[in-house]
Amino acid sequence: QRQMCIRDRPYANPCHNHARLFINGIELKTLQNYDIVINDYAFYGNESLEKVILKEAISVGKRAFEGCRNLGLIVFDSNLIMIDRAAFDGSGTGETLAFGNNIWSIGEFAFRKGAGEDNLTSLYFGPELTYIEPWAFEGHDEIADIYISRNKPPFLCSTREPEVNYDSEVFSSKVKETARLHVPDGFEAEYIEKWGFKNVTGNSTGILTVKIP
């Protein structure tokens, strides 16, 4: 009953409203090796967290880390499959986000930038990414490099739409104009057509590896 209450009503979460989280008198600043499923609103509004290292998680629920504005590092492993709507909305990100090889979908507003947040400059997407939903990276106009190892461009639309397409505003017009999009060799033209980026290059040496702390 308590878990249902927290999922459905964020105000019932003890981390809500700029709260800090202490375990045995020690403030929790690094979340590491948590459960395989991060429930909706699990750490909503928490201001203790500075690092989130999810090596085990397969999914991150709706608004799970929304408003965690002191985050400076988020690390995902290859276990991760789905990031739900607004999961990190208004939270800090650090300069780089790497999503692992098996990420399938990133929900709308998942990493929308809040006031005073870090400048997110680099994104790394794996070969299984199929959907990036609308406004997933809204406000992050400083993105300079996007690396993706999927041959077919992921759809830029909601998973709830009856027909898949590339019409949604996932990346701003500024990012499409100025960022460098690194894609598998031979698929540059398709990414230019589907994603609308101006600066698309083949990545013959493969996607760079981001080491997990």
C-alpha positions in Angstrom: 0.0 0.0 0.0 2.8 2.4 0.9 4.7 1.7 -2.4 1.5 2.4 -4.4 1.0 5.6 -2.6 4.5 6.9 -3.3 4.3 5.8 -7.0 1.0 7.5 -7.6 1.4 10.6 -5.4 4.9 12.1 -5.3 4.0 14.3 -2.3 3.9 11.0 -0.2 7.6 10.4 -1.0 9.8 11.4 1.9 12.4 12.7 -0.6 9.9 15.2 -2.0 10.3 19.0 -1.7 14.0 19.4 -1.4 14.4 16.7 1.2 17.8 15.0 2.0 18.1 11.3 2.6 20.1 9.8 5.5 20.7 6.2 6.2 22.0 5.3 9.7 22.8 8.9 10.2 24.9 9.2 7.0 23.7 11.3 4.1 23.3 9.3 0.9 25.2 11.1 -1.8 26.0 8.2 -4.1 23.4 5.7 -5.2 25.1 2.6 -6.5 24.0 -1.0 -7.2 20.4 -0.3 -6.5 17.5 -2.6 -7.5 16.9 -3.7 -11.1 13.8 -1.6 -11.3 13.7 2.0 -10.1 10.1 2.7 -9.3 8.1 5.8 -10.3 9.0 8.8 -8.0 11.5 6.7 -6.1 14.0 9.6 -5.4 11.8 12.5 -6.6 13.2 15.8 -5.4 16.1 14.4 -3.5 18.8 16.9 -2.9 21.3 14.6 -1.3 22.2 12.6 -4.4 25.3 13.7 -6.2 26.1 10.5 -8.1 23.8 7.8 -9.5 25.5 4.7 -10.8 23.0 2.2 -11.9 24.9 -1.0 -12.9 22.0 -3.3 -12.2 18.9 -1.4 -13.3 16.9 -2.5 -16.3 14.4 0.4 -16.1 14.1 3.8 -14.5 10.5 4.8 -13.7 8.5 7.9 -14.3 9.9 10.9 -12.5 12.2 8.6 -10.5 14.9 11.3 -10.1 13.0 14.4 -11.1 14.3 17.5 -9.4 17.5 16.0 -8.1 19.3 19.2 -8.9 22.6 18.3 -7.2 23.4 15.4 -9.4 26.7 15.7 -11.2 27.2 12.2 -12.5 24.8 9.6 -14.0 26.1 6.3 -15.1 24.1 3.5 -16.8 25.3 0.0 -17.7 24.3 -2.3 -20.5 21.5 -3.8 -18.4 19.4 -0.7 -18.9 16.5 -1.1 -21.3 14.1 1.8 -20.7 14.0 5.3 -19.1 10.5 6.5 -18.5 8.9 9.9 -18.8 10.6 12.8 -17.0 12.9 10.3 -15.1 15.6 13.0 -14.7 13.6 16.1 -15.5 15.2 19.1 -13.9 18.1 17.1 -12.5 21.8 17.6 -12.9 23.5 15.4 -15.5 27.2 16.1 -15.7 28.8 16.8 -19.1 28.3 13.2 -20.5 25.5 10.7 -20.6 26.3 7.2 -21.9 23.3 4.8 -22.2 24.9 1.4 -22.7 24.3 -1.1 -25.5 20.8 -2.3 -24.7 18.8 0.9 -24.1 15.6 0.6 -26.1 13.7 3.8 -25.3 14.1 7.2 -23.6 10.9 8.8 -22.5 9.6 12.4 -23.1 11.1 15.1 -20.9 13.5 12.4 -19.5 16.5 14.8 -19.2 14.8 18.2 -19.6 17.2 20.9 -18.4 16.3 22.9 -15.3 17.6 26.3 -14.1 21.3 26.2 -13.2 22.0 22.7 -14.4 25.2 21.3 -15.8 26.0 21.8 -19.5 25.4 18.4 -21.1 27.9 18.3 -24.0 28.1 14.6 -25.1 25.7 11.7 -25.6 26.5 8.0 -26.3 23.7 5.8 -27.7 24.0 2.0 -28.2 22.8 -0.2 -31.1 19.4 -1.2 -29.7 18.0 2.3 -29.2 14.6 2.4 -31.0 12.8 5.4 -29.6 13.7 8.8 -28.3 10.5 10.6 -27.2 9.6 14.3 -27.6 11.5 16.8 -25.6 13.8 14.2 -24.0 16.7 16.6 -24.0 14.8 19.9 -24.0 16.9 22.9 -23.0 20.3 21.2 -23.6 21.3 23.5 -26.5 25.0 23.0 -25.6 25.2 19.4 -26.8 28.3 19.3 -29.1 28.7 15.5 -29.9 26.3 12.7 -30.2 27.6 9.2 -30.8 25.3 6.4 -31.9 26.1 2.9 -33.1 22.7 1.9 -34.5 22.5 1.6 -38.3 18.8 2.6 -38.6 18.1 6.0 -37.1 15.9 5.6 -34.0 12.4 7.0 -34.2 12.0 10.5 -32.8 8.4 10.1 -31.5 6.3 8.8 -28.6 6.0 5.0 -28.1 2.3 5.7 -27.7 1.7 7.0 -31.2 -0.1 4.7 -33.6 2.5 5.4 -36.3 6.2 5.8 -35.8 7.9 8.9 -37.3 10.7 11.4 -37.0 8.6 14.5 -36.5 9.0 15.3 -32.8 11.2 18.0 -31.3 13.8 15.8 -29.5 16.7 18.0 -30.2 16.6 21.8 -30.6 17.2 23.5 -33.9 20.5 24.8 -32.5 21.7 21.3 -31.7 20.7 20.1 -35.2 22.7 23.0 -36.7 25.9 22.9 -34.6 26.3 19.5 -33.0 28.4 16.7 -34.5 26.5 13.5 -35.1 28.7 10.4 -35.3 27.0 7.4 -36.9 28.0 4.1 -38.4 29.8 4.3 -41.7 27.5 4.3 -44.7 24.4 5.5 -42.9 25.2 9.2 -42.9 22.7 10.1 -45.5 19.8 8.4 -43.8 20.6 10.2 -40.5 20.7 13.5 -42.3 17.3 12.8 -43.9 15.6 11.4 -40.8 17.1 13.4 -37.9 17.8 16.6 -39.8 21.3 17.2 -38.5 23.7 19.3 -40.6 27.0 17.9 -39.4 26.9 14.1 -39.7 30.0 12.0 -40.0 30.8 8.3 -40.2 32.5 6.7 -37.2 34.8 4.1 -38.7 36.6 3.4 -35.4 33.4 2.6 -33.4 31.7 4.3 -30.6 34.0 5.5 -27.8 33.9 3.5 -24.6 32.9 5.3 -21.4 34.3 3.7 -18.3 32.0 3.2 -15.4 33.5 4.5 -12.1 
